[in-house]
Amino acid sequence: QNNTPLDIKVKESNVQKTAIVCCSDWHIGEDYDNEWGVYDSDIAKNRIEAYLAEVVTICNQNNVGNIVVCSVGDMLSGNIHHAIAVSNRENVIEQIMLAAELMKSFIESLCIHGYKVSFINVAGNHTRIAKKDDSLKDERLDNLIGWYVNSHLKRYPNFNFIPTSECTLGEFEVYGNKYMCCHGDYDGFSKNGLANLVLSKGYKPTAIFFGHYHTMAMSDLYDVKLIRSGCLGGSGDDYTIQRRLKSKPSQTVVIADGNGVNTFYNVTLN
């Protein structure tokens, strides 16, 4: 691979604003077509392209030059349950290859647009490589996405990879404010979930970003924003049908400034 630094015209912004772009529950490999929804890898590609266009529009409207892309897990469907395995179009190896390439292309496009892009990646539960009781916490296929993206994009002068101390929880700062991101299988979208994170980490973050639940939501608890991004596939898989979770495919973008989260965008994707 050519590691020569690229000549990119980086955007300059005179406002203190950063876009935090959530990538949640892409479930690459899942394949369904029923009254609840339709999804496959081709549809996923089209929705990611549409999401990219919306992110660029949002950033331009807000005169944003800095972006933090938060990948909050379950980028691939995996095969953790029999019902999931039989609904997959691609096998797990094909899923991780495709998911990593889609994430790389998404972030690379933002870099080429001239934004200063930071990327943080945490793992979800769909990417375990063994049964839950036999699985080691850090053996998650989502981890390969961070490695792949960083190895391909580190020669961009406007790309920055944010490492995590452990794969299920990410932490980063924007204008001195501290943020967390997690998938949500270990950390509940609730008062108890917030309390566990605050007590275990020893500080109160400005906001926490979640995935996992497949539906968009935002809550303000004790002056901490809990922001839950949606699912790229929307409704139609066994999980959403069994729980009657009817929702449109969506992802989430927020604009952060020196005071914390300023503006919230729920980006619905067809």
Secondary structure, DSSP 8 states (H G I E B T S, - for coil): -------------SS--EEEEEE----BTB-EEETTEEE-HHHHHHHHHHHHHHHHHHHHHTT--EEEEEE-S--B---SSHHHHHHBSS-HHHHHHHHHHHHHHHHHHHHHTT-EEEEEE---GGGBSS-GGG--TT-BTHHHHHHHHHHHHTTSTTEEE---SBTTEEEEEETTEEEEEE-SSSS-SSHHHHHHHHHHHTS--SEEEE-SSSS-EEEEETTEEEEE---TT-S-SHHHHHTT-----EEEEEEEETTEEEEEEEEE--
